[in-house]
């Protein structure tokens, strides 16, 4: 955020969520870092929110800056359902959800320079952002709706029954 703000001074960041599993020290470190970098007017900590889809719909893009691999990034699918481009760290199941340069940009975990560059790229290219958002929405419809998931689970069970 500190390297993005000088280049895109009108961009604001919202961090949704809060420490759930003993991550209070990490959350406090992030809050302190925002203060230390003088970004308190640029970054808002929203805490736990039940209205994530509404928050995503108001955003220009979704950043998923996980520092550990996730099996399935639900918020990525929510962003794609809302037609938003995604910048995410490459790890766990994320590359199976976000298609590089098609529905978003993937960066290495622990590389804030790459993350900043990807965010700046999307924010400076509205046509690319719109195309990624549209491709993400199509990918959501084709692969991640509840109907599609039920269909895939049912097919898996049916194939096991036949064995």
CNS distance restraints for C-alpha pairs under 8 A (distance, minus, plus):
assign (resid   1 and name CA) (resid   5 and name CA) 5.95 0.50 0.50
assign (resid   1 and name CA) (resid  13 and name CA) 7.88 0.50 0.50
assign (resid   1 and name CA) (resid  39 and name CA) 7.99 0.50 0.50
assign (resid   1 and name CA) (resid 116 and name CA) 6.99 0.50 0.50
assign (resid   2 and name CA) (resid   6 and name CA) 7.32 0.50 0.50
assign (resid   2 and name CA) (resid  37 and name CA) 6.83 0.50 0.50
assign (resid   2 and name CA) (resid  39 and name CA) 7.22 0.50 0.50
assign (resid   3 and name CA) (resid   7 and name CA) 7.30 0.50 0.50
assign (resid   3 and name CA) (resid 113 and name CA) 7.94 0.50 0.50
assign (resid   3 and name CA) (resid 116 and name CA) 6.70 0.50 0.50
assign (resid   4 and name CA) (resid   8 and name CA) 5.91 0.50 0.50
assign (resid   4 and name CA) (resid   9 and name CA) 7.77 0.50 0.50
assign (resid   4 and name CA) (resid 116 and name CA) 5.95 0.50 0.50
assign (resid   4 and name CA) (resid 119 and name CA) 7.87 0.50 0.50
assign (resid   4 and name CA) (resid 120 and name CA) 6.74 0.50 0.50
assign (resid   5 and name CA) (resid   9 and name CA) 4.81 0.50 0.50
assign (resid   5 and name CA) (resid  10 and name CA) 7.61 0.50 0.50
assign (resid   5 and name CA) (resid  11 and name CA) 6.80 0.50 0.50
assign (resid   5 and name CA) (resid  42 and name CA) 7.92 0.50 0.50
assign (resid   8 and name CA) (resid 120 and name CA) 7.73 0.50 0.50
assign (resid  11 and name CA) (resid  42 and name CA) 7.44 0.50 0.50
assign (resid  12 and name CA) (resid  42 and name CA) 5.03 0.50 0.50
assign (resid  12 and name CA) (resid  43 and name CA) 6.12 0.50 0.50
assign (resid  12 and name CA) (resid  44 and name CA) 7.97 0.50 0.50
assign (resid  13 and name CA) (resid  42 and name CA) 6.14 0.50 0.50
assign (resid  13 and name CA) (resid  43 and name CA) 4.74 0.50 0.50
assign (resid  13 and name CA) (resid  44 and name CA) 6.28 0.50 0.50
assign (resid  14 and name CA) (resid  43 and name CA) 5.77 0.50 0.50
assign (resid  14 and name CA) (resid  44 and name CA) 4.79 0.50 0.50
assign (resid  14 and name CA) (resid  45 and name CA) 6.01 0.50 0.50
assign (resid  14 and name CA) (resid  46 and name CA) 6.65 0.50 0.50
assign (resid  15 and name CA) (resid  43 and name CA) 7.38 0.50 0.50
assign (resid  15 and name CA) (resid  44 and name CA) 6.17 0.50 0.50
assign (resid  15 and name CA) (resid  45 and name CA) 4.94 0.50 0.50
assign (resid  15 and name CA) (resid  46 and name CA) 5.85 0.50 0.50
assign (resid  15 and name CA) (resid  47 and name CA) 7.40 0.50 0.50
assign (resid  16 and name CA) (resid  45 and name CA) 6.35 0.50 0.50
assign (resid  16 and name CA) (resid  46 and name CA) 4.90 0.50 0.50
assign (resid  16 and name CA) (resid  47 and name CA) 5.36 0.50 0.50
assign (resid  16 and name CA) (resid  48 and name CA) 6.25 0.50 0.50
assign (resid  16 and name CA) (resid  49 and name CA) 6.70 0.50 0.50
assign (resid  17 and name CA) (resid  46 and name CA) 6.73 0.50 0.50
assign (resid  17 and name CA) (resid  47 and name CA) 4.62 0.50 0.50
assign (resid  17 and name CA) (resid  48 and name CA) 4.30 0.50 0.50
assign (resid  17 and name CA) (resid  49 and name CA) 6.54 0.50 0.50
assign (resid  18 and name CA) (resid  27 and name CA) 7.31 0.50 0.50
assign (resid  18 and name CA) (resid  47 and name CA) 4.95 0.50 0.50
assign (resid  18 and name CA) (resid  48 and name CA) 5.41 0.50 0.50
assign (resid  19 and name CA) (resid  23 and name CA) 4.93 0.50 0.50
assign (resid  19 and name CA) (resid  24 and name CA) 5.34 0.50 0.50
assign (resid  19 and name CA) (resid  27 and name CA) 6.38 0.50 0.50
assign (resid  20 and name CA) (resid  24 and name CA) 7.84 0.50 0.50
assign (resid  23 and name CA) (resid  27 and name CA) 6.27 0.50 0.50
assign (resid  24 and name CA) (resid  28 and name CA) 6.09 0.50 0.50
assign (resid  25 and name CA) (resid  29 and name CA) 6.19 0.50 0.50
assign (resid  26 and name CA) (resid  30 and name CA) 6.28 0.50 0.50
assign (resid  27 and name CA) (resid  31 and name CA) 6.27 0.50 0.50
assign (resid  28 and name CA) (resid  32 and name CA) 6.04 0.50 0.50
assign (resid  29 and name CA) (resid  33 and name CA) 6.04 0.50 0.50
assign (resid  30 and name CA) (resid  34 and name CA) 6.34 0.50 0.50
assign (resid  31 and name CA) (resid  35 and name CA) 6.55 0.50 0.50
assign (resid  32 and name CA) (resid  36 and name CA) 6.10 0.50 0.50
assign (resid  33 and name CA) (resid  37 and name CA) 6.04 0.50 0.50
assign (resid  34 and name CA) (resid  38 and name CA) 6.17 0.50 0.50
assign (resid  34 and name CA) (resid  39 and name CA) 5.16 0.50 0.50
assign (resid  34 and name CA) (resid  40 and name CA) 5.90 0.50 0.50
assign (resid  34 and name CA) (resid  43 and name CA) 7.32 0.50 0.50
assign (resid  35 and name CA) (resid  39 and name CA) 6.09 0.50 0.50
assign (resid  35 and name CA) (resid  40 and name CA) 5.73 0.50 0.50
assign (resid  39 and name CA) (resid  43 and name CA) 6.05 0.50 0.50
assign (resid  40 and name CA) (resid  44 and name CA) 7.27 0.50 0.50
assign (resid  51 and name CA) (resid  55 and name CA) 6.42 0.50 0.50
assign (resid  52 and name CA) (resid  56 and name CA) 6.12 0.50 0.50
assign (resid  53 and name CA) (resid  57 and name CA) 6.16 0.50 0.50
assign (resid  53 and name CA) (resid  78 and name CA) 6.65 0.50 0.50
assign (resid  53 and name CA) (resid  79 and name CA) 7.75 0.50 0.50
assign (resid  53 and name CA) (resid  82 and name CA) 7.60 0.50 0.50
assign (resid  54 and name CA) (resid  58 and name CA) 6.53 0.50 0.50
assign (resid  55 and name CA) (resid  59 and name CA) 6.56 0.50 0.50
assign (resid  56 and name CA) (resid  61 and name CA) 7.79 0.50 0.50
assign (resid  56 and name CA) (resid  62 and name CA) 7.06 0.50 0.50
assign (resid  56 and name CA) (resid  78 and name CA) 7.75 0.50 0.50
assign (resid  56 and name CA) (resid  79 and name CA) 6.19 0.50 0.50
assign (resid  56 and name CA) (resid  82 and name CA) 7.08 0.50 0.50
assign (resid  56 and name CA) (resid  84 and name CA) 7.75 0.50 0.50
assign (resid  57 and name CA) (resid  79 and name CA) 7.87 0.50 0.50
assign (resid  57 and name CA) (resid  82 and name CA) 5.99 0.50 0.50
assign (resid  57 and name CA) (resid  84 and name CA) 7.74 0.50 0.50
assign (resid  59 and name CA) (resid  84 and name CA) 7.78 0.50 0.50
assign (resid  60 and name CA) (resid  84 and name CA) 6.73 0.50 0.50
assign (resid  60 and name CA) (resid  85 and name CA) 7.70 0.50 0.50
assign (resid  60 and name CA) (resid 123 and name CA) 7.88 0.50 0.50
assign (resid  61 and name CA) (resid  79 and name CA) 7.93 0.50 0.50
assign (resid  61 and name CA) (resid  84 and name CA) 5.40 0.50 0.50
assign (resid  61 and name CA) (resid  85 and name CA) 5.16 0.50 0.50
assign (resid  61 and name CA) (resid  86 and name CA) 5.81 0.50 0.50
assign (resid  61 and name CA) (resid  87 and name CA) 7.60 0.50 0.50
assign (resid  61 and name CA) (resid 129 and name CA) 7.95 0.50 0.50
assign (resid  62 and name CA) (resid  76 and name CA) 7.67 0.50 0.50
assign (resid  62 and name CA) (resid  79 and name CA) 6.48 0.50 0.50
assign (resid  62 and name CA) (resid  84 and name CA) 6.78 0.50 0.50
assign (resid  62 and name CA) (resid  85 and name CA) 6.50 0.50 0.50
assign (resid  62 and name CA) (resid  86 and name CA) 4.94 0.50 0.50
assign (resid  62 and name CA) (resid  87 and name CA) 6.35 0.50 0.50
assign (resid  63 and name CA) (resid  86 and name CA) 5.90 0.50 0.50
assign (resid  63 and name CA) (resid  87 and name CA) 4.83 0.50 0.50
assign (resid  63 and name CA) (resid  88 and name CA) 5.77 0.50 0.50
assign (resid  63 and name CA) (resid 119 and name CA) 7.95 0.50 0.50
assign (resid  64 and name CA) (resid  75 and name CA) 7.99 0.50 0.50
assign (resid  64 and name CA) (resid  76 and name CA) 7.34 0.50 0.50
assign (resid  64 and name CA) (resid  86 and name CA) 7.45 0.50 0.50
assign (resid  64 and name CA) (resid  87 and name CA) 6.21 0.50 0.50
assign (resid  64 and name CA) (resid  88 and name CA) 4.51 0.50 0.50
assign (resid  64 and name CA) (resid  89 and name CA) 6.54 0.50 0.50
assign (resid  65 and name CA) (resid  87 and name CA) 7.92 0.50 0.50
assign (resid  65 and name CA) (resid  88 and name CA) 5.73 0.50 0.50
assign (resid  65 and name CA) (resid  89 and name CA) 5.64 0.50 0.50
assign (resid  65 and name CA) (resid 109 and name CA) 7.64 0.50 0.50
assign (resid  66 and name CA) (resid  70 and name CA) 7.74 0.50 0.50
assign (resid  66 and name CA) (resid  88 and name CA) 7.53 0.50 0.50
assign (resid  66 and name CA) (resid  89 and name CA) 6.13 0.50 0.50
assign (resid  66 and name CA) (resid 109 and name CA) 7.15 0.50 0.50
assign (resid  67 and name CA) (resid  89 and name CA) 7.67 0.50 0.50
assign (resid  67 and name CA) (resid 109 and name CA) 5.81 0.50 0.50
assign (resid  67 and name CA) (resid 110 and name CA) 6.41 0.50 0.50
assign (resid  68 and name CA) (resid  91 and name CA) 7.34 0.50 0.50
assign (resid  68 and name CA) (resid 109 and name CA) 7.60 0.50 0.50
assign (resid  69 and name CA) (resid  90 and name CA) 7.90 0.50 0.50
assign (resid  69 and name CA) (resid  91 and name CA) 4.65 0.50 0.50
assign (resid  69 and name CA) (resid  92 and name CA) 4.25 0.50 0.50
assign (resid  69 and name CA) (resid  93 and name CA) 7.43 0.50 0.50
assign (resid  70 and name CA) (resid  91 and name CA) 6.81 0.50 0.50
assign (resid  70 and name CA) (resid  92 and name CA) 4.82 0.50 0.50
assign (resid  70 and name CA) (resid  93 and name CA) 6.08 0.50 0.50
assign (resid  70 and name CA) (resid  94 and name CA) 7.08 0.50 0.50
assign (resid  71 and name CA) (resid  92 and name CA) 5.20 0.50 0.50
assign (resid  71 and name CA) (resid  93 and name CA) 4.76 0.50 0.50
assign (resid  71 and name CA) (resid  94 and name CA) 7.43 0.50 0.50
assign (resid  72 and name CA) (resid  92 and name CA) 7.47 0.50 0.50
assign (resid  72 and name CA) (resid  93 and name CA) 5.33 0.50 0.50
assign (resid  72 and name CA) (resid  94 and name CA) 6.60 0.50 0.50
assign (resid  73 and name CA) (resid  77 and name CA) 6.98 0.50 0.50
assign (resid  73 and name CA) (resid  93 and name CA) 7.25 0.50 0.50
assign (resid  73 and name CA) (resid  94 and name CA) 6.35 0.50 0.50
assign (resid  73 and name CA) (resid  97 and name CA) 7.91 0.50 0.50
assign (resid  74 and name CA) (resid  78 and name CA) 6.35 0.50 0.50
assign (resid  75 and name CA) (resid  79 and name CA) 6.14 0.50 0.50
assign (resid  76 and name CA) (resid  80 and name CA) 6.28 0.50 0.50
assign (resid  76 and name CA) (resid  86 and name CA) 7.11 0.50 0.50
assign (resid  76 and name CA) (resid  97 and name CA) 7.43 0.50 0.50
assign (resid  76 and name CA) (resid  98 and name CA) 7.52 0.50 0.50
assign (resid  77 and name CA) (resid  81 and name CA) 6.07 0.50 0.50
assign (resid  77 and name CA) (resid  97 and name CA) 7.32 0.50 0.50
assign (resid  77 and name CA) (resid 140 and name CA) 6.55 0.50 0.50
assign (resid  77 and name CA) (resid 144 and name CA) 7.13 0.50 0.50
assign (resid  78 and name CA) (resid  82 and name CA) 6.35 0.50 0.50
assign (resid  79 and name CA) (resid  83 and name CA) 6.36 0.50 0.50
assign (resid  79 and name CA) (resid  84 and name CA) 5.25 0.50 0.50
assign (resid  79 and name CA) (resid  85 and name CA) 7.24 0.50 0.50
assign (resid  79 and name CA) (resid  86 and name CA) 7.18 0.50 0.50
assign (resid  80 and name CA) (resid  84 and name CA) 5.47 0.50 0.50
assign (resid  80 and name CA) (resid  85 and name CA) 6.92 0.50 0.50
assign (resid  80 and name CA) (resid  86 and name CA) 7.68 0.50 0.50
assign (resid  80 and name CA) (resid 103 and name CA) 7.68 0.50 0.50
assign (resid  80 and name CA) (resid 133 and name CA) 6.51 0.50 0.50
assign (resid  80 and name CA) (resid 136 and name CA) 4.49 0.50 0.50
assign (resid  80 and name CA) (resid 137 and name CA) 4.86 0.50 0.50
assign (resid  80 and name CA) (resid 139 and name CA) 7.48 0.50 0.50
assign (resid  80 and name CA) (resid 140 and name CA) 6.00 0.50 0.50
assign (resid  81 and name CA) (resid 136 and name CA) 6.98 0.50 0.50
assign (resid  81 and name CA) (resid 137 and name CA) 4.88 0.50 0.50
assign (resid  81 and name CA) (resid 140 and name CA) 5.57 0.50 0.50
assign (resid  81 and name CA) (resid 141 and name CA) 7.44 0.50 0.50
assign (resid  82 and name CA) (resid 133 and name CA) 7.79 0.50 0.50
assign (resid  82 and name CA) (resid 137 and name CA) 6.56 0.50 0.50
assign (resid  83 and name CA) (resid 130 and name CA) 7.99 0.50 0.50
assign (resid  83 and name CA) (resid 132 and name CA) 7.87 0.50 0.50
assign (resid  83 and name CA) (resid 133 and name CA) 4.15 0.50 0.50
assign (resid  83 and name CA) (resid 134 and name CA) 5.44 0.50 0.50
assign (resid  83 and name CA) (resid 135 and name CA) 7.72 0.50 0.50
assign (resid  83 and name CA) (resid 136 and name CA) 5.97 0.50 0.50
assign (resid  83 and name CA) (resid 137 and name CA) 4.80 0.50 0.50
assign (resid  84 and name CA) (resid 129 and name CA) 7.61 0.50 0.50
assign (resid  84 and name CA) (resid 130 and name CA) 7.62 0.50 0.50
assign (resid  84 and name CA) (resid 132 and name CA) 7.22 0.50 0.50
assign (resid  84 and name CA) (resid 133 and name CA) 4.26 0.50 0.50
assign (resid  84 and name CA) (resid 134 and name CA) 7.58 0.50 0.50
assign (resid  84 and name CA) (resid 136 and name CA) 7.06 0.50 0.50
assign (resid  84 and name CA) (resid 137 and name CA) 7.73 0.50 0.50
assign (resid  85 and name CA) (resid 103 and name CA) 5.95 0.50 0.50
assign (resid  85 and name CA) (resid 104 and name CA) 5.21 0.50 0.50
assign (resid  85 and name CA) (resid 122 and name CA) 7.94 0.50 0.50
assign (resid  85 and name CA) (resid 129 and name CA) 5.71 0.50 0.50
assign (resid  85 and name CA) (resid 130 and name CA) 7.33 0.50 0.50
assign (resid  85 and name CA) (resid 132 and name CA) 5.15 0.50 0.50
assign (resid  85 and name CA) (resid 133 and name CA) 4.52 0.50 0.50
assign (resid  85 and name CA) (resid 136 and name CA) 6.96 0.50 0.50
assign (resid  86 and name CA) (resid  98 and name CA) 7.50 0.50 0.50
assign (resid  86 and name CA) (resid 103 and name CA) 6.69 0.50 0.50
assign (resid  86 and name CA) (resid 104 and name CA) 4.44 0.50 0.50
assign (resid  86 and name CA) (resid 105 and name CA) 6.34 0.50 0.50
assign (resid  86 and name CA) (resid 132 and name CA) 7.96 0.50 0.50
assign (resid  86 and name CA) (resid 133 and name CA) 7.98 0.50 0.50
assign (resid  87 and name CA) (resid 104 and name CA) 5.59 0.50 0.50
assign (resid  87 and name CA) (resid 105 and name CA) 4.83 0.50 0.50
assign (resid  87 and name CA) (resid 106 and name CA) 5.85 0.50 0.50
assign (resid  87 and name CA) (resid 107 and name CA) 7.54 0.50 0.50
assign (resid  87 and name CA) (resid 115 and name CA) 7.37 0.50 0.50
assign (resid  87 and name CA) (resid 118 and name CA) 6.68 0.50 0.50
assign (resid  87 and name CA) (resid 119 and name CA) 6.61 0.50 0.50
assign (resid  88 and name CA) (resid  94 and name CA) 7.52 0.50 0.50
assign (resid  88 and name CA) (resid  98 and name CA) 8.00 0.50 0.50
assign (resid  88 and name CA) (resid 104 and name CA) 7.70 0.50 0.50
assign (resid  88 and name CA) (resid 105 and name CA) 6.48 0.50 0.50
assign (resid  88 and name CA) (resid 106 and name CA) 5.02 0.50 0.50
assign (resid  88 and name CA) (resid 107 and name CA) 6.26 0.50 0.50
assign (resid  88 and name CA) (resid 115 and name CA) 7.85 0.50 0.50
assign (resid  89 and name CA) (resid  94 and name CA) 7.47 0.50 0.50
assign (resid  89 and name CA) (resid 106 and name CA) 5.46 0.50 0.50
assign (resid  89 and name CA) (resid 107 and name CA) 4.82 0.50 0.50
assign (resid  89 and name CA) (resid 108 and name CA) 5.45 0.50 0.50
assign (resid  89 and name CA) (resid 109 and name CA) 5.14 0.50 0.50
assign (resid  89 and name CA) (resid 115 and name CA) 7.86 0.50 0.50
assign (resid  90 and name CA) (resid  94 and name CA) 6.11 0.50 0.50
assign (resid  90 and name CA) (resid  95 and name CA) 6.10 0.50 0.50
assign (resid  90 and name CA) (resid 106 and name CA) 5.39 0.50 0.50
assign (resid  90 and name CA) (resid 107 and name CA) 5.51 0.50 0.50
assign (resid  90 and name CA) (resid 108 and name CA) 5.34 0.50 0.50
assign (resid  90 and name CA) (resid 109 and name CA) 6.29 0.50 0.50
assign (resid  91 and name CA) (resid  95 and name CA) 6.88 0.50 0.50
assign (resid  91 and name CA) (resid 108 and name CA) 7.73 0.50 0.50
assign (resid  91 and name CA) (resid 109 and name CA) 7.17 0.50 0.50
assign (resid  93 and name CA) (resid  97 and name CA) 6.78 0.50 0.50
assign (resid  94 and name CA) (resid  98 and name CA) 6.02 0.50 0.50
assign (resid  95 and name CA) (resid  99 and name CA) 6.34 0.50 0.50
assign (resid  95 and name CA) (resid 100 and name CA) 7.44 0.50 0.50
assign (resid  95 and name CA) (resid 106 and name CA) 7.57 0.50 0.50
assign (resid  98 and name CA) (resid 102 and name CA) 7.92 0.50 0.50
assign (resid  98 and name CA) (resid 103 and name CA) 5.80 0.50 0.50
assign (resid  98 and name CA) (resid 104 and name CA) 6.11 0.50 0.50
assign (resid  98 and name CA) (resid 105 and name CA) 7.68 0.50 0.50
assign (resid  98 and name CA) (resid 106 and name CA) 7.66 0.50 0.50
assign (resid  98 and name CA) (resid 136 and name CA) 7.81 0.50 0.50
assign (resid  99 and name CA) (resid 103 and name CA) 5.28 0.50 0.50
assign (resid  99 and name CA) (resid 104 and name CA) 6.36 0.50 0.50
assign (resid  99 and name CA) (resid 105 and name CA) 7.67 0.50 0.50
assign (resid 100 and name CA) (resid 104 and name CA) 5.74 0.50 0.50
assign (resid 100 and name CA) (resid 105 and name CA) 5.24 0.50 0.50
assign (resid 100 and name CA) (resid 106 and name CA) 5.96 0.50 0.50
assign (resid 101 and name CA) (resid 105 and name CA) 5.35 0.50 0.50
assign (resid 101 and name CA) (resid 106 and name CA) 7.95 0.50 0.50
assign (resid 101 and name CA) (resid 132 and name CA) 7.58 0.50 0.50
assign (resid 102 and name CA) (resid 131 and name CA) 7.82 0.50 0.50
assign (resid 102 and name CA) (resid 132 and name CA) 5.49 0.50 0.50
assign (resid 102 and name CA) (resid 135 and name CA) 6.53 0.50 0.50
assign (resid 102 and name CA) (resid 136 and name CA) 7.68 0.50 0.50
assign (resid 103 and name CA) (resid 131 and name CA) 7.84 0.50 0.50
assign (resid 103 and name CA) (resid 132 and name CA) 4.31 0.50 0.50
assign (resid 103 and name CA) (resid 133 and name CA) 6.28 0.50 0.50
assign (resid 103 and name CA) (resid 134 and name CA) 7.83 0.50 0.50
assign (resid 103 and name CA) (resid 135 and name CA) 5.46 0.50 0.50
assign (resid 103 and name CA) (resid 136 and name CA) 4.70 0.50 0.50
assign (resid 104 and name CA) (resid 132 and name CA) 5.91 0.50 0.50
assign (resid 104 and name CA) (resid 133 and name CA) 7.94 0.50 0.50
assign (resid 104 and name CA) (resid 136 and name CA) 7.84 0.50 0.50
assign (resid 105 and name CA) (resid 118 and name CA) 6.41 0.50 0.50
assign (resid 106 and name CA) (resid 118 and name CA) 7.95 0.50 0.50
assign (resid 107 and name CA) (resid 111 and name CA) 7.27 0.50 0.50
assign (resid 107 and name CA) (resid 114 and name CA) 5.96 0.50 0.50
assign (resid 107 and name CA) (resid 115 and name CA) 6.02 0.50 0.50
assign (resid 107 and name CA) (resid 118 and name CA) 7.62 0.50 0.50
assign (resid 108 and name CA) (resid 114 and name CA) 7.30 0.50 0.50
assign (resid 111 and name CA) (resid 115 and name CA) 6.38 0.50 0.50
assign (resid 112 and name CA) (resid 116 and name CA) 6.02 0.50 0.50
assign (resid 113 and name CA) (resid 117 and name CA) 6.12 0.50 0.50
assign (resid 114 and name CA) (resid 118 and name CA) 6.13 0.50 0.50
assign (resid 115 and name CA) (resid 119 and name CA) 6.26 0.50 0.50
assign (resid 116 and name CA) (resid 120 and name CA) 6.10 0.50 0.50
assign (resid 117 and name CA) (resid 121 and name CA) 6.02 0.50 0.50
assign (resid 118 and name CA) (resid 122 and name CA) 6.37 0.50 0.50
assign (resid 119 and name CA) (resid 123 and name CA) 6.07 0.50 0.50
assign (resid 120 and name CA) (resid 124 and name CA) 5.92 0.50 0.50
assign (resid 121 and name CA) (resid 125 and name CA) 6.25 0.50 0.50
assign (resid 122 and name CA) (resid 126 and name CA) 6.82 0.50 0.50
assign (resid 122 and name CA) (resid 128 and name CA) 6.70 0.50 0.50
assign (resid 122 and name CA) (resid 129 and name CA) 5.56 0.50 0.50
assign (resid 123 and name CA) (resid 129 and name CA) 7.30 0.50 0.50
assign (resid 125 and name CA) (resid 129 and name CA) 6.17 0.50 0.50
assign (resid 126 and name CA) (resid 130 and name CA) 6.00 0.50 0.50
assign (resid 127 and name CA) (resid 131 and name CA) 6.16 0.50 0.50
assign (resid 128 and name CA) (resid 132 and name CA) 6.07 0.50 0.50
assign (resid 129 and name CA) (resid 133 and name CA) 6.08 0.50 0.50
assign (resid 130 and name CA) (resid 134 and name CA) 6.17 0.50 0.50
assign (resid 131 and name CA) (resid 135 and name CA) 6.10 0.50 0.50
assign (resid 132 and name CA) (resid 136 and name CA) 5.94 0.50 0.50
assign (resid 133 and name CA) (resid 137 and name CA) 6.19 0.50 0.50
assign (resid 134 and name CA) (resid 138 and name CA) 6.29 0.50 0.50
assign (resid 135 and name CA) (resid 139 and name CA) 6.09 0.50 0.50
assign (resid 136 and name CA) (resid 140 and name CA) 6.09 0.50 0.50
assign (resid 137 and name CA) (resid 141 and name CA) 6.29 0.50 0.50
assign (resid 138 and name CA) (resid 142 and name CA) 6.12 0.50 0.50
assign (resid 139 and name CA) (resid 143 and name CA) 5.86 0.50 0.50
assign (resid 139 and name CA) (resid 144 and name CA) 7.45 0.50 0.50
assign (resid 140 and name CA) (resid 144 and name CA) 4.84 0.50 0.50
assign (resid 140 and name CA) (resid 145 and name CA) 6.41 0.50 0.50
assign (resid 141 and name CA) (resid 145 and name CA) 5.81 0.50 0.50
assign (resid 142 and name CA) (resid 148 and name CA) 7.42 0.50 0.50
assign (resid 143 and name CA) (resid 148 and name CA) 6.08 0.50 0.50
assign (resid 143 and name CA) (resid 149 and name CA) 7.52 0.50 0.50
assign (resid 144 and name CA) (resid 148 and name CA) 6.07 0.50 0.50
assign (resid 144 and name CA) (resid 149 and name CA) 6.30 0.50 0.50
assign (resid 145 and name CA) (resid 149 and name CA) 6.28 0.50 0.50
assign (resid 146 and name CA) (resid 150 and name CA) 6.09 0.50 0.50
assign (resid 147 and name CA) (resid 151 and name CA) 6.13 0.50 0.50
assign (resid 148 and name CA) (resid 152 and name CA) 6.21 0.50 0.50
assign (resid 149 and name CA) (resid 153 and name CA) 6.19 0.50 0.50
assign (resid 150 and name CA) (resid 154 and name CA) 5.98 0.50 0.50
assign (resid 151 and name CA) (resid 155 and name CA) 6.13 0.50 0.50
assign (resid 152 and name CA) (resid 156 and name CA) 6.20 0.50 0.50
assign (resid 153 and name CA) (resid 157 and name CA) 6.29 0.50 0.50
assign (resid 154 and name CA) (resid 158 and name CA) 6.11 0.50 0.50
assign (resid 155 and name CA) (resid 159 and name CA) 6.13 0.50 0.50
assign (resid 156 and name CA) (resid 160 and name CA) 6.38 0.50 0.50
assign (resid 157 and name CA) (resid 161 and name CA) 6.21 0.50 0.50
assign (resid 158 and name CA) (resid 162 and name CA) 6.39 0.50 0.50
assign (resid 159 and name CA) (resid 163 and name CA) 6.69 0.50 0.50
